[in-house]
Amino acid sequence: MKLKLVLIFSLFYVFYHSANAQNNAVGLQLGGGFISSISPDVGAFSSSFFYERYINPATAIRFSFVYTGDYNMIVPNTRKKYEPFIKGITVSGINHVPLNNLFYVEPGIGLAALNDRIFNGKSEWGYGVLFSLGWGRRVDNISYSANAEYALTFTASNPKYFSLTLQGRYFF
C-alpha cells in the first residue's frame, strides 16, 4: 500500500511540478524473453506501452504498463487450457547519453509492481526493482532502439522477467 501511494505521489509530482520539461514522449516496446516466479523460466513475448516526462533534456521519468506472456498465446493452433503471464506497472528514471550525433544509450533504474499469473488460479502482486539499457537513434520526433529490461521483485512469489525488445517512441 505504501508503494502505491509513493507511485501515485510521484506521478502527481512529475505532472504538476516539473514545468521546465522540454519533451514528452509515448512509446511501445515489443520483443521476447523469459518470465518466472517460483517456477522454471518460461519463454515469453514481451510488450510495453509507456509515457515519458522529461524533467531536463537528458533525464526522463518513464511510466509503463508491461505485459509478458507465454509464446503459445500468440502461436496459432495451440490448445492449452492456461497460458502463464505477468503484467505490471513500472516507474523508472531514464538517462539519455548521446554517443555522437546519431546514436544514444539510455540506462535506467526504477520500481516495478508485477502481477504473477504464472500458475492457474494464482494472482499475487510482487514489488521490486527494474533495470534497463537501450541503444538507439533519434530522427526528428521519432526514435527507435533496441532494449534489454530486467525486473525482479522481493515479495510474494518473486515474479520476474527479462526481455529483449525493439522500441519505437514519439516525442511531442
N, CA, C and O of each residue as an XYZ file, in Angstrom:
688
protein
N       0.820     -1.187      0.000
C       0.000      0.000      0.000
C       0.867      1.255      0.000
O       0.557      2.226     -0.691
N       1.951      1.239      0.772
C       2.828      2.404      0.815
C       3.486      2.643     -0.538
O       3.653      3.788     -0.958
N       3.862      1.554     -1.225
C       4.482      1.702     -2.532
C       3.509      2.316     -3.527
O       3.902      3.141     -4.351
N       2.246      1.920     -3.456
C       1.248      2.500     -4.349
C       1.083      3.985     -4.083
O       0.937      4.765     -5.024
N       1.102      4.389     -2.825
C       0.993      5.809     -2.501
C       2.204      6.581     -3.011
O       2.064      7.701     -3.503
N       3.392      5.991     -2.898
C       4.594      6.644     -3.407
C       4.513      6.794     -4.921
O       4.867      7.841     -5.463
N       4.045      5.744     -5.610
C       3.914      5.819     -7.065
C       2.912      6.889     -7.479
O       3.167      7.646     -8.416
N       1.794      6.957     -6.803
C       0.777      7.963     -7.121
C       1.305      9.365     -6.842
O       1.108     10.272     -7.651
N       1.976      9.552     -5.700
C       2.538     10.855     -5.373
C       3.572     11.279     -6.409
O       3.585     12.435     -6.834
N       4.441     10.351     -6.821
C       5.464     10.705     -7.807
C       4.833     11.066     -9.146
O       5.328     11.950     -9.845
N       3.752     10.393     -9.509
C       3.041     10.717    -10.745
C       2.524     12.151    -10.703
O       2.736     12.913    -11.646
N       1.847     12.524     -9.621
C       1.344     13.890     -9.492
C       2.488     14.908     -9.445
O       2.387     15.987    -10.029
N       3.549     14.571     -8.765
C       4.690     15.476     -8.669
C       5.270     15.777    -10.046
O       5.534     16.931    -10.384
N       5.460     14.734    -10.826
C       6.050     14.920    -12.146
C       5.148     15.753    -13.040
O       5.627     16.640    -13.746
N       3.849     15.479    -13.021
C       2.954     16.192    -13.914
C       2.751     17.656    -13.529
O       2.614     18.502    -14.413
N       2.729     17.972    -12.259
C       2.382     19.319    -11.837
C       3.550     20.183    -11.394
O       3.416     21.405    -11.333
N       4.694     19.580    -11.082
C       5.796     20.369    -10.555
C       7.034     20.395    -11.433
O       8.066     20.918    -11.012
N       6.967     19.860    -12.609
C       8.141     19.913    -13.490
C       7.825     20.794    -14.693
O       7.732     20.307    -15.820
N       7.664     22.059    -14.455
C       7.292     22.997    -15.514
C       8.402     23.189    -16.534
O       8.140     23.659    -17.641
N       9.631     22.838    -16.190
C      10.730     23.039    -17.126
C      10.916     21.860    -18.072
O      11.936     21.776    -18.756
N       9.969     20.970    -18.121
C      10.091     19.816    -19.006
C      10.110     20.271    -20.456
O       9.338     21.144    -20.853
N      10.987     19.680    -21.237
C      11.121     20.100    -22.624
C      10.423     19.158    -23.588
O      10.045     19.576    -24.682
N      10.245     17.927    -23.222
C       9.619     16.955    -24.114
C       8.767     15.986    -23.315
O       9.021     15.712    -22.143
N       7.771     15.490    -23.976
C       7.028     14.327    -23.512
C       7.154     13.295    -24.615
O       7.408     13.646    -25.768
N       6.981     12.045    -24.281
C       7.072     11.013    -25.297
C       6.157      9.850    -24.923
O       5.916      9.586    -23.745
N       5.660      9.171    -25.935
C       4.929      7.920    -25.756
C       5.608      6.885    -26.632
O       6.191      7.215    -27.665
N       5.527      5.637    -26.215
C       6.202      4.622    -26.991
C       5.679      3.230    -26.751
O       4.834      2.998    -25.886
N       6.197      2.311    -27.533
C       5.796      0.918    -27.497
C       7.041      0.053    -27.623
O       7.930      0.338    -28.426
N       7.097     -1.005    -26.824
C       8.182     -1.984    -26.910
C       7.583     -3.348    -27.220
O       6.573     -3.733    -26.630
N       8.195     -4.076    -28.135
C       7.785     -5.438    -28.474
C       9.023     -6.310    -28.583
O      10.040     -5.897    -29.141
N       8.930     -7.523    -28.047
C      10.078     -8.413    -28.115
C       9.817     -9.738    -27.442
O       8.678    -10.199    -27.368
N      10.864    -10.341    -26.960
C      10.760    -11.643    -26.321
C      11.706    -11.757    -25.154
O      12.584    -10.917    -24.954
N      11.511    -12.815    -24.383
C      12.365    -13.032    -23.225
C      11.887    -14.196    -22.392
O      11.447    -15.216    -22.922
N      11.977    -14.036    -21.062
C      11.625    -15.099    -20.128
C      10.829    -14.516    -18.960
O      11.031    -13.368    -18.564
N       9.923    -15.326    -18.419
C       9.218    -14.987    -17.188
C       9.369    -16.137    -16.218
O       9.507    -17.291    -16.624
N       9.343    -15.820    -14.929
C       9.388    -16.872    -13.908
C       8.960    -16.296    -12.576
O       8.917    -15.081    -12.385
N       8.649    -17.183    -11.671
C       8.400    -16.797    -10.269
C       9.023    -17.900     -9.432
O      10.247    -17.979     -9.335
N       8.215    -18.746     -8.830
C       8.756    -19.903     -8.120
C       8.740    -21.100     -9.059
O       8.499    -22.233     -8.644
N       8.999    -20.825    -10.325
C       8.946    -21.832    -11.380
C      10.176    -21.694    -12.262
O      10.896    -20.699    -12.170
N      10.424    -22.672    -13.108
C      11.493    -22.505    -14.095
C      11.109    -21.412    -15.095
O       9.940    -21.042    -15.204
N      12.098    -20.905    -15.818
C      11.832    -19.877    -16.822
C      10.905    -20.401    -17.908
O      10.981    -21.561    -18.314
N      10.028    -19.512    -18.368
C       9.114    -19.807    -19.468
C       9.417    -18.811    -20.574
O       9.471    -17.608    -20.319
N       9.617    -19.291    -21.808
C       9.831    -18.392    -22.938
C       8.592    -17.546    -23.158
O       7.476    -18.066    -23.153
N       8.776    -16.244    -23.353
C       7.628    -15.352    -23.409
C       7.841    -14.224    -24.410
O       8.971    -13.832    -24.700
N       6.724    -13.709    -24.931
C       6.773    -12.470    -25.688
C       6.599    -11.339    -24.683
O       6.043    -11.536    -23.602
N       7.071    -10.174    -25.041
C       7.016     -9.044    -24.126
C       6.479     -7.825    -24.858
O       6.835     -7.568    -26.009
N       5.623     -7.082    -24.180
C       5.107     -5.840    -24.746
C       4.992     -4.816    -23.633
O       4.774     -5.153    -22.470
N       5.143     -3.566    -24.016
C       5.083     -2.493    -23.037
C       4.630     -1.221    -23.730
O       5.074     -0.909    -24.835
N       3.745     -0.494    -23.072
C       3.338      0.825    -23.523
C       3.792      1.808    -22.458
O       3.577      1.566    -21.270
N       4.419      2.922    -22.857
C       4.944      3.835    -21.854
C       4.726      5.297    -22.217
O       4.510      5.659    -23.373
N       4.793      6.110    -21.182
C       4.749      7.566    -21.291
C       5.969      8.109    -20.562
O       6.258      7.693    -19.440
N       6.686      9.034    -21.192
C       7.867      9.643    -20.578
C       7.644     11.133    -20.395
O       7.111     11.810    -21.274
N       8.055     11.630    -19.251
C       8.026     13.060    -18.963
C       9.469     13.472    -18.684
O      10.092     12.992    -17.737
N       9.988     14.366    -19.520
C      11.370     14.823    -19.358
C      11.436     15.941    -18.326
O      10.708     16.930    -18.416
N      12.314     15.772    -17.348
C      12.475     16.802    -16.323
C      13.672     17.698    -16.626
O      13.819     18.762    -16.025
N      14.513     17.279    -17.538
C      15.546     18.111    -18.156
C      15.895     17.428    -19.477
O      15.412     16.323    -19.726
N      16.710     18.035    -20.328
C      16.943     17.431    -21.645
C      17.535     16.021    -21.633
O      17.399     15.296    -22.619
N      18.181     15.621    -20.551
C      18.829     14.309    -20.530
C      18.168     13.307    -19.602
O      18.569     12.143    -19.601
N      17.176     13.697    -18.814
C      16.594     12.810    -17.814
C      15.079     12.769    -17.945
O      14.422     13.804    -18.057
N      14.538     11.564    -17.928
C      13.089     11.390    -18.035
C      12.608     10.431    -16.963
O      13.361      9.596    -16.464
N      11.349     10.570    -16.625
C      10.678      9.594    -15.775
C       9.703      8.845    -16.668
O       8.859      9.450    -17.328
N       9.827      7.530    -16.682
C       9.006      6.690    -17.555
C       7.982      5.916    -16.728
O       8.327      5.236    -15.762
N       6.726      6.032    -17.123
C       5.630      5.269    -16.541
C       5.206      4.256    -17.598
O       4.873      4.639    -18.719
N       5.212      2.966    -17.256
C       4.887      1.983    -18.287
C       3.997      0.869    -17.747
O       4.015      0.534    -16.562
N       3.219      0.313    -18.671
C       2.425     -0.885    -18.427
C       3.111     -2.007    -19.185
O       3.370     -1.886    -20.383
N       3.405     -3.101    -18.491
C       4.150     -4.219    -19.063
C       3.264     -5.457    -19.080
O       2.552     -5.739    -18.116
N       3.315     -6.189    -20.184
C       2.616     -7.465    -20.282
C       3.550     -8.458    -20.952
O       3.984     -8.236    -22.083
N       3.861     -9.544    -20.269
C       4.684    -10.611    -20.842
C       3.926    -11.920    -20.670
O       3.417    -12.219    -19.590
N       3.857    -12.687    -21.732
C       3.108    -13.938    -21.676
C       3.776    -15.037    -22.465
O       4.647    -14.788    -23.298
N       3.357    -16.258    -22.190
C       3.885    -17.439    -22.869
C       3.743    -17.278    -24.388
O       2.719    -16.801    -24.877
N       4.784    -17.684    -25.127
C       4.745    -17.594    -26.589
C       3.531    -18.297    -27.191
O       3.056    -17.899    -28.255
N       3.023    -19.337    -26.529
C       1.888    -20.078    -27.066
C       0.628    -19.230    -27.179
O      -0.297    -19.608    -27.898
N       0.566    -18.093    -26.488
C      -0.582    -17.204    -26.612
C      -0.704    -16.629    -28.020
O      -1.812    -16.392    -28.502
N       0.427    -16.405    -28.677
C       0.389    -15.771    -29.990
C       0.622    -16.754    -31.138
O       0.551    -16.370    -32.306
N       0.895    -18.004    -30.818
C       1.087    -19.028    -31.839
C      -0.271    -19.634    -32.173
O      -0.986    -20.071    -31.271
N      -0.640    -19.667    -33.449
C      -1.948    -20.243    -33.790
C      -2.004    -21.755    -33.553
O      -0.985    -22.444    -33.583
N      -3.197    -22.239    -33.321
C      -3.495    -23.664    -33.166
C      -2.830    -24.313    -31.964
O      -2.498    -25.497    -32.017
N      -2.629    -23.580    -30.894
C      -2.190    -24.196    -29.647
C      -3.407    -24.271    -28.736
O      -4.198    -23.331    -28.667
N      -3.549    -25.373    -28.051
C      -4.756    -25.590    -27.250
C      -4.402    -25.918    -25.809
O      -4.698    -27.010    -25.323
N      -3.782    -24.989    -25.141
C      -3.515    -25.160    -23.726
C      -4.667    -24.522    -22.961
O      -5.249    -23.538    -23.417
N      -4.992    -25.074    -21.810
C      -6.076    -24.507    -21.014
C      -5.681    -23.194    -20.360
O      -6.526    -22.325    -20.145
N      -4.404    -23.046    -20.044
C      -3.968    -21.847    -19.356
C      -2.606    -21.417    -19.868
O      -1.688    -22.230    -19.974
N      -2.481    -20.159    -20.180
C      -1.210    -19.603    -20.642
C      -0.643    -18.705    -19.542
O      -1.309    -17.745    -19.155
N       0.544    -18.972    -19.028
C       1.108    -18.141    -17.963
C       1.476    -16.745    -18.476
O       1.880    -16.582    -19.628
N       1.330    -15.747    -17.607
C       1.709    -14.388    -17.960
C       2.020    -13.582    -16.708
O       1.662    -13.966    -15.594
N       2.693    -12.459    -16.915
C       2.962    -11.470    -15.876
C       2.588    -10.121    -16.459
O       2.955     -9.798    -17.589
N       1.855     -9.334    -15.683
C       1.560     -7.967    -16.094
C       1.934     -7.058    -14.937
O       2.019     -7.503    -13.793
N       2.154     -5.799    -15.229
C       2.530     -4.899    -14.156
C       2.736     -3.479    -14.607
O       2.564     -3.142    -15.779
N       3.110     -2.651    -13.652
C       3.438     -1.265    -13.930
C       4.838     -0.990    -13.400
O       5.272     -1.572    -12.406
N       5.526     -0.097    -14.080
C       6.862      0.290    -13.654
C       7.002      1.807    -13.721
O       6.377      2.466    -14.552
N       7.817      2.338    -12.849
C       8.197      3.748    -12.864
C       9.712      3.768    -12.793
O      10.304      3.232    -11.856
N      10.342      4.389    -13.786
C      11.804      4.369    -13.806
C      12.371      5.706    -14.260
O      11.721      6.481    -14.962
N      13.587      5.945    -13.842
C      14.342      7.101    -14.297
C      15.222      6.691    -15.454
O      15.955      5.707    -15.362
N      15.156      7.437    -16.541
C      15.916      7.133    -17.748
C      16.890      8.275    -17.997
O      16.504      9.443    -17.950
N      18.146      7.946    -18.259
C      19.164      8.953    -18.539
C      19.586      8.821    -19.992
O      20.047      7.760    -20.411
N      19.433      9.888    -20.763
C      19.771      9.903    -22.187
C      21.226     10.348    -22.344
O      21.570     11.480    -22.004
N      22.085      9.453    -22.862
C      23.512      9.743    -23.021
C      23.858      9.683    -24.506
O      23.941      8.591    -25.067
N      24.064     10.836    -25.161
C      24.432     10.819    -26.581
C      25.837     10.242    -26.778
O      26.767     10.598    -26.053
N      25.983      9.361    -27.750
C      27.302      8.817    -28.088
C      27.975      9.674    -29.148
O      29.180      9.920    -29.085
N      27.196     10.125    -30.118
C      27.648     11.036    -31.161
C      26.399     11.719    -31.719
O      25.363     11.727    -31.054
N      26.469     12.276    -32.890
C      25.299     12.961    -33.454
C      24.181     12.018    -33.864
O      23.049     12.458    -34.065
N      24.473     10.743    -33.990
C      23.476      9.804    -34.484
C      22.894      8.890    -33.412
O      21.689      8.638    -33.419
N      23.706      8.391    -32.503
C      23.262      7.340    -31.596
C      23.307      7.773    -30.138
O      23.999      8.724    -29.773
N      22.551      7.051    -29.313
C      22.499      7.331    -27.882
C      22.385      6.024    -27.106
O      22.038      4.983    -27.664
N      22.680      6.094    -25.818
C      22.491      4.991    -24.879
C      21.567      5.507    -23.787
O      21.675      6.661    -23.371
N      20.661      4.660    -23.323
C      19.734      5.049    -22.267
C      19.695      4.005    -21.153
O      18.935      3.041    -21.243
N      20.499      4.180    -20.108
C      20.366      3.306    -18.939
C      19.207      3.789    -18.073
O      18.873      4.974    -18.064
N      18.603      2.856    -17.350
C      17.503      3.235    -16.473
C      17.403      2.320    -15.267
O      17.859      1.177    -15.295
N      16.802      2.840    -14.209
C      16.553      2.077    -12.993
C      15.255      2.591    -12.399
O      14.949      3.780    -12.486
N      14.492      1.684    -11.793
C      13.217      2.124    -11.231
C      12.553      1.080    -10.365
O      13.174      0.112     -9.926
N      11.264      1.304    -10.129
C      10.441      0.427     -9.296
C       9.477     -0.353    -10.176
O       9.023      0.140    -11.208
N       9.168     -1.578     -9.755
C       8.256     -2.427    -10.512
C       7.224     -3.047     -9.575
O       7.546     -3.470     -8.465
N       5.991     -3.092    -10.040
C       4.918     -3.816     -9.361
C       4.383     -4.823    -10.380
O       3.780     -4.433    -11.380
N       4.601     -6.118    -10.128
C       4.260     -7.164    -11.087
C       3.201     -8.101    -10.523
O       3.276     -8.531     -9.372
N       2.214     -8.405    -11.357
C       1.158     -9.342    -11.003
C       1.515    -10.711    -11.569
O       1.549    -10.888    -12.787
N       1.782    -11.681    -10.694
C       2.207    -13.025    -11.069
C       0.989    -13.870    -11.415
O       0.163    -14.162    -10.551
N       0.882    -14.259    -12.680
C      -0.186    -15.144    -13.142
C       0.414    -16.347    -13.863
O      -0.129    -16.824    -14.860
N       1.542    -16.829    -13.344
C       2.208    -17.949    -13.997
C       1.461    -19.252    -13.753
O       1.384    -20.099    -14.643
N       0.910    -19.418    -12.553
C       0.153    -20.625    -12.256
C      -1.337    -20.328    -12.287
O      -1.769    -19.267    -11.836
N      -2.118    -21.247    -12.810
C      -3.565    -21.088    -12.888
C      -4.154    -20.947    -11.479
O      -3.819    -21.721    -10.583
N      -5.015    -19.973    -11.295
C      -5.661    -19.773    -10.007
C      -4.850    -18.957     -9.019
O      -5.282    -18.769     -7.881
N      -3.693    -18.470     -9.421
C      -2.846    -17.699     -8.526
C      -2.676    -16.289     -9.082
O      -2.353    -16.109    -10.255
N      -2.895    -15.304     -8.237
C      -2.742    -13.908     -8.630
C      -2.148    -13.142     -7.467
O      -2.868    -12.731     -6.557
N      -0.826    -12.944     -7.489
C      -0.133    -12.254     -6.408
C       0.650    -11.074     -6.975
O       1.225    -11.163     -8.060
N       0.666     -9.985     -6.240
C       1.447     -8.816     -6.620
C       2.779     -8.847     -5.887
O       2.832     -9.069     -4.677
N       3.855     -8.622     -6.634
C       5.182     -8.519     -6.064
C       5.765     -7.152     -6.376
O       5.474     -6.577     -7.424
N       6.587     -6.627     -5.472
C       7.165     -5.293     -5.625
C       8.680     -5.392     -5.593
O       9.255     -6.087     -4.756
N       9.321     -4.681     -6.527
C      10.768     -4.765     -6.605
C      11.376     -3.690     -7.474
O      10.901     -2.554     -7.493
N      12.440     -4.048     -8.202
C      13.212     -3.082     -8.980
C      13.253     -3.474    -10.454
O      12.981     -4.614    -10.832
N      13.601     -2.490    -11.261
C      13.696     -2.654    -12.708
C      15.018     -2.049    -13.171
O      15.398     -0.959    -12.743
N      15.711     -2.767    -14.047
C      16.933     -2.271    -14.671
C      16.742     -2.337    -16.180
O      16.207     -3.316    -16.699
N      17.178     -1.300    -16.880
C      17.031     -1.311    -18.339
C      18.237     -0.659    -18.991
O      18.936      0.151    -18.381
N      18.466     -1.030    -20.243
C      19.531     -0.445    -21.039
C      19.070     -0.441    -22.485
O      18.659     -1.473    -23.016
N      19.138      0.719    -23.119
C      18.724      0.843    -24.514
C      19.807      1.498    -25.345
O      20.617      2.270    -24.831
N      19.819      1.187    -26.626
C      20.752      1.763    -27.575
C      19.966      2.086    -28.824
O      19.319      1.203    -29.388
N      20.003      3.333    -29.271
C      19.182      3.675    -30.416
C      19.569      4.953    -31.123
O      20.667      5.484    -30.957
N      18.611      5.433    -31.932
C      18.813      6.615    -32.759
C      17.534      7.433    -32.790
O      16.435      6.883    -32.857
N      17.685      8.758    -32.740
C      16.542      9.659    -32.820
C      16.614     10.430    -34.132
O      17.656     10.981    -34.486
N      15.489     10.460    -34.850
C      15.360     11.225    -36.076
C      14.145     12.132    -35.911
O      13.009     11.659    -35.894
N      14.386     13.423    -35.790
C      13.338     14.419    -35.562
C      12.533     14.065    -34.305
O      13.085     14.051    -33.205
N      11.243     13.782    -34.457
C      10.381     13.494    -33.304
C      10.188     12.006    -33.055
O       9.348     11.619    -32.243
N      10.947     11.177    -33.734
C      10.785      9.726    -33.593
C      12.135      9.117    -33.235
O      13.164      9.496    -33.794
N      12.124      8.175    -32.301
C      13.343      7.423    -32.013
C      13.015      5.939    -32.038
O      11.882      5.530    -31.786
N      14.007      5.164    -32.341
C      13.866      3.713    -32.315
C      15.123      3.143    -31.686
O      16.219      3.676    -31.859
N      14.949      2.049    -30.949
C      16.089      1.496    -30.225
C      15.893      0.019    -29.939
O      14.800     -0.526    -30.095
N      16.970     -0.612    -29.520
C      16.954     -1.983    -29.015
C      17.201     -1.895    -27.516
O      18.094     -1.171    -27.076
N      16.417     -2.626    -26.730
C      16.481     -2.518    -25.277
C      16.571     -3.882    -24.616
O      16.105     -4.888    -25.148
N      17.180     -3.885    -23.450
C      17.167     -5.035    -22.548
C      16.570     -4.554    -21.241
O      16.914     -3.478    -20.751
N      15.676     -5.350    -20.678
C      14.994     -4.950    -19.451
C      14.904     -6.155    -18.515
O      14.579     -7.262    -18.944
N      15.193     -5.929    -17.240
C      15.125     -6.981    -16.237
C      14.416     -6.433    -15.009
O      14.851     -5.441    -14.424
N      13.340     -7.071    -14.628
C      12.607     -6.670    -13.423
C      12.516     -7.870    -12.497
O      12.201     -8.979    -12.928
N      12.795     -7.638    -11.222
C      12.643     -8.693    -10.235
C      11.995     -8.106     -8.996
O      12.174     -6.929     -8.680
N      11.246     -8.934     -8.308
C      10.539     -8.481     -7.116
C      11.044     -9.242     -5.902
O      11.674    -10.293     -6.018
N      10.751     -8.682     -4.736
C      11.244     -9.252     -3.485
C      10.119     -9.699     -2.567
O      10.377    -10.117     -1.438
N       8.890     -9.619     -3.024
C       7.739    -10.010     -2.206
C       6.915    -11.046     -2.953
O       7.159    -11.323     -4.127
N       5.941    -11.613     -2.261
C       5.032    -12.630     -2.818
C       5.849    -13.808     -3.348
O       6.687    -14.348     -2.626
N       5.618    -14.210     -4.590
C       6.319    -15.367     -5.149
C       7.505    -14.953     -6.018
O       7.977    -15.741     -6.837
N       7.984    -13.735     -5.846
C       9.138    -13.204     -6.572
C       9.009    -13.292     -8.093
O       9.889    -13.849     -8.750
N       7.923    -12.750     -8.667
C       7.842    -12.757    -10.131
C       8.943    -11.893    -10.730
O       9.341    -10.879    -10.156
N       9.427    -12.314    -11.897
C      10.474    -11.558    -12.582
C      10.382    -11.820    -14.072
O       9.820    -12.819    -14.520
N      10.949    -10.893    -14.824
C      11.018    -11.092    -16.267
C      12.292    -10.468    -16.819
O      12.859     -9.538    -16.247
N      12.714    -11.008    -17.940
C      13.818    -10.463    -18.714
C      13.338    -10.374    -20.140
O      12.759    -11.328    -20.659
N      13.569     -9.237    -20.791
C      13.120     -9.111    -22.178
C      14.126     -8.333    -23.012
O      14.788     -7.413    -22.532
N      14.217     -8.726    -24.258
C      14.956     -8.000    -25.286
C      13.905     -7.478    -26.255
O      13.160     -8.262    -26.843
N      13.838     -6.163    -26.426
C      12.750     -5.572    -27.197
C      13.257     -4.559    -28.212
O      14.368     -4.040    -28.110
N      12.406     -4.298    -29.192
C      12.579     -3.178    -30.099
C      11.587     -2.113    -29.658
O      10.434     -2.412    -29.347
N      12.042     -0.886    -29.634
C      11.226      0.201    -29.094
C      11.047      1.300    -30.130
O      11.995      1.677    -30.818
N       9.828      1.811    -30.236
C       9.536      2.996    -31.031
C       8.964      4.057    -30.089
O       8.186      3.751    -29.185
N       9.362      5.292    -30.317
C       8.935      6.364    -29.402
C       8.662      7.624    -30.210
O       9.401      7.944    -31.142
N       7.587      8.346    -29.846
C       7.222      9.601    -30.495
C       7.295     10.725    -29.474
O       6.693     10.634    -28.404
N       8.031     11.788    -29.798
C       8.178     12.944    -28.903
C       7.182     14.016    -29.295
O       6.956     14.258    -30.481
N       6.584     14.658    -28.302
C       5.670     15.779    -28.575
C       5.870     16.886    -27.566
O       5.192     17.911    -27.631
